[in-house]
Amino acid sequence: MIHSKSLKLVLAGVAAFILSAPAAPATEAQATTALNVRSGPGTSYAIVDTLTPGEIVDATECQPNGWCYITHSGPDGWVSGSYLTAAPSAGTPEPDCGFRLTIGPGGKPRFTLVCGDADVTVPFPGTGPTPPTHGACFYDGPNYTGASFCRAPGTYNSLPAAANDRITSIQLYGNGKVQLCENQNLGSFCRNVTSNVPQLGAFLNNKVSSMRVVTGLLPLVKQVCFFDRLNWNTNFAYFCRRPGGPIAPLPPGANNRIESVWPFGGARAVLCDSPTYGLGPCINVTTKTNLAPLVRNRASSLRVFP
């Protein structure tokens, strides 16, 4: 099952809590002709826009009648799936093959490659389903199931739309190791993977947006995550910070909201009651901690140290 990223607090610029909006999983598709976009799933609904031939859109769900909801640069709406095909990122089929739109659980659209009588599910975009000699393969289901793609060593600062926020399990090959990150450009929370992972945890399951694949040593990720609920609950707002200068004062969305703290990689955090960092009272957090009542929801500045 594909989920959007949990509501969380992230740092933007100097750092600001931003609640992420839920996003429906999408499949990239291409219009095969000039195609009317309608307000509902059928020709009886009003036309709100028209796709140009070859225009790339995101199809988020399809109805049993074959109409699919799409998002794009113009007004979003419903189009007939009969006039959609796989986006160019899915590859070019052989002359005797073509793409067919199929509808999965929950109306999730997926393109199937049809060659004669054989159907082949189109994988995540990437190097293909064949495992690299040294690298990793990524799956959108637990225990290495579902759609997949593989990556050889390299840094991938963003993932294609079909793979973004969809990774659930990982298999490593050869000397391959992976660093997975929640945001693009290896940002926000990151995790090093050095063995097979049948199910990613709450921080990254269906939340990966960038990665680094290597055959040598992975850099240690020093970071501290701050939560506005006790017990490090990722279902509510949170943000993660790497070592750097102080955040003083905390932005309004984060000020006086931190209830629990989780350091990673040996990092530590100092949280202060005052909006001027360093003015007391301050507390030093080196381990996974639920803040005591006297300091809970009181932090107005902080700094993360390596």
TAVEN-V240966 format. One record per backbone hydrogen bond with DSSP energy under -0.5 kcal/mol. CO is the residue of the C=O (numbers start at 0). NH is the residue of the N-H. E is the energy in kcal/mol with one decimal. If there is no record, write none. Layout:
# TAVEN-V240966
co:CO nh:NH e:E
co:CO nh:NH e:E
This chain:
# TAVEN-V240966
co:0 nh:2 e:-0.5
co:7 nh:9 e:-0.5
co:7 nh:19 e:-0.6
co:9 nh:11 e:-0.5
co:11 nh:14 e:-1.9
co:17 nh:19 e:-0.6
co:26 nh:58 e:-3.1
co:27 nh:86 e:-1.1
co:28 nh:56 e:-2.6
co:29 nh:84 e:-2.2
co:30 nh:53 e:-2.9
co:34 nh:50 e:-3.6
co:35 nh:37 e:-0.5
co:36 nh:47 e:-3.3
co:36 nh:48 e:-1.5
co:37 nh:77 e:-3.2
co:39 nh:41 e:-2.0
co:41 nh:44 e:-1.3
co:45 nh:38 e:-2.3
co:48 nh:36 e:-3.6
co:50 nh:34 e:-1.7
co:51 nh:54 e:-2.4
co:54 nh:30 e:-2.2
co:56 nh:28 e:-2.7
co:56 nh:58 e:-0.6
co:57 nh:59 e:-0.6
co:57 nh:70 e:-2.3
co:58 nh:26 e:-2.2
co:60 nh:68 e:-2.8
co:62 nh:65 e:-2.5
co:65 nh:80 e:-2.7
co:66 nh:62 e:-3.3
co:67 nh:78 e:-2.5
co:68 nh:59 e:-2.4
co:68 nh:60 e:-0.9
co:69 nh:76 e:-1.7
co:70 nh:57 e:-2.4
co:73 nh:71 e:-0.6
co:76 nh:69 e:-3.3
co:77 nh:37 e:-3.2
co:78 nh:67 e:-3.0
co:79 nh:82 e:-1.8
co:80 nh:83 e:-1.6
co:82 nh:31 e:-2.5
co:84 nh:29 e:-2.9
co:86 nh:89 e:-2.3
co:87 nh:90 e:-2.1
co:90 nh:92 e:-0.5
co:93 nh:96 e:-2.2
co:95 nh:115 e:-0.8
co:97 nh:113 e:-3.6
co:99 nh:111 e:-3.1
co:101 nh:103 e:-0.5
co:101 nh:109 e:-2.4
co:103 nh:106 e:-1.6
co:104 nh:107 e:-1.2
co:106 nh:61 e:-2.1
co:107 nh:103 e:-3.6
co:109 nh:101 e:-3.2
co:110 nh:121 e:-1.5
co:111 nh:99 e:-2.8
co:111 nh:113 e:-0.6
co:112 nh:114 e:-0.6
co:112 nh:119 e:-2.5
co:113 nh:97 e:-1.9
co:114 nh:117 e:-2.2
co:117 nh:114 e:-2.7
co:119 nh:112 e:-2.8
co:127 nh:149 e:-0.5
co:133 nh:152 e:-0.6
co:134 nh:172 e:-2.6
co:135 nh:150 e:-2.9
co:136 nh:170 e:-2.4
co:137 nh:148 e:-1.8
co:138 nh:167 e:-3.4
co:138 nh:168 e:-1.6
co:140 nh:143 e:-0.6
co:140 nh:144 e:-0.6
co:144 nh:140 e:-1.6
co:146 nh:139 e:-2.1
co:147 nh:123 e:-1.1
co:148 nh:137 e:-3.3
co:149 nh:126 e:-2.0
co:150 nh:135 e:-2.0
co:153 nh:212 e:-3.1
co:154 nh:156 e:-0.6
co:155 nh:210 e:-2.4
co:156 nh:184 e:-2.9
co:159 nh:162 e:-1.6
co:159 nh:163 e:-2.1
co:162 nh:165 e:-1.4
co:166 nh:205 e:-2.7
co:167 nh:199 e:-2.5
co:168 nh:138 e:-2.6
co:169 nh:196 e:-2.5
co:170 nh:136 e:-2.6
co:172 nh:134 e:-1.8
co:172 nh:175 e:-2.4
co:176 nh:213 e:-2.5
co:177 nh:179 e:-0.5
co:177 nh:192 e:-3.8
co:178 nh:211 e:-2.2
co:179 nh:190 e:-2.6
co:180 nh:208 e:-2.4
co:180 nh:209 e:-1.4
co:182 nh:186 e:-0.8
co:183 nh:186 e:-0.7
co:186 nh:182 e:-2.1
co:188 nh:181 e:-2.7
co:190 nh:179 e:-2.8
co:191 nh:193 e:-0.5
co:192 nh:177 e:-2.4
co:196 nh:169 e:-2.4
co:197 nh:142 e:-2.8
co:200 nh:203 e:-0.8
co:200 nh:204 e:-2.5
co:203 nh:206 e:-2.4
co:203 nh:207 e:-0.6
co:207 nh:164 e:-2.5
co:208 nh:158 e:-0.7
co:209 nh:180 e:-2.4
co:210 nh:155 e:-3.2
co:211 nh:178 e:-2.9
co:212 nh:153 e:-2.2
co:213 nh:176 e:-2.3
co:219 nh:221 e:-0.8
co:220 nh:222 e:-0.6
co:221 nh:242 e:-0.5
co:222 nh:263 e:-3.1
co:223 nh:240 e:-2.9
co:224 nh:261 e:-2.5
co:225 nh:238 e:-2.0
co:226 nh:258 e:-3.3
co:226 nh:259 e:-1.4
co:228 nh:231 e:-0.6
co:229 nh:232 e:-0.5
co:231 nh:233 e:-0.7
co:232 nh:235 e:-1.2
co:236 nh:227 e:-2.2
co:237 nh:8 e:-2.8
co:238 nh:225 e:-3.3
co:240 nh:223 e:-2.4
co:245 nh:247 e:-0.7
co:246 nh:301 e:-1.5
co:250 nh:253 e:-1.9
co:250 nh:254 e:-2.3
co:253 nh:256 e:-1.5
co:257 nh:296 e:-2.7
co:258 nh:290 e:-2.2
co:259 nh:226 e:-2.5
co:260 nh:288 e:-2.9
co:261 nh:224 e:-2.4
co:263 nh:222 e:-1.5
co:263 nh:266 e:-1.6
co:267 nh:304 e:-3.0
co:268 nh:270 e:-0.5
co:268 nh:284 e:-3.6
co:269 nh:302 e:-1.7
co:270 nh:282 e:-2.7
co:271 nh:299 e:-2.9
co:271 nh:300 e:-1.3
co:274 nh:276 e:-0.7
co:275 nh:278 e:-1.9
co:278 nh:273 e:-0.9
co:280 nh:272 e:-2.5
co:282 nh:270 e:-2.2
co:282 nh:284 e:-0.5
co:283 nh:285 e:-0.6
co:284 nh:268 e:-2.5
co:288 nh:260 e:-2.9
co:288 nh:290 e:-0.6
co:291 nh:294 e:-1.7
co:291 nh:295 e:-2.0
co:294 nh:297 e:-1.5
co:298 nh:255 e:-2.6
co:299 nh:248 e:-0.6
co:299 nh:249 e:-2.8
co:300 nh:271 e:-2.7
co:301 nh:246 e:-3.2
co:302 nh:269 e:-2.6
co:303 nh:243 e:-1.7
co:304 nh:267 e:-2.2
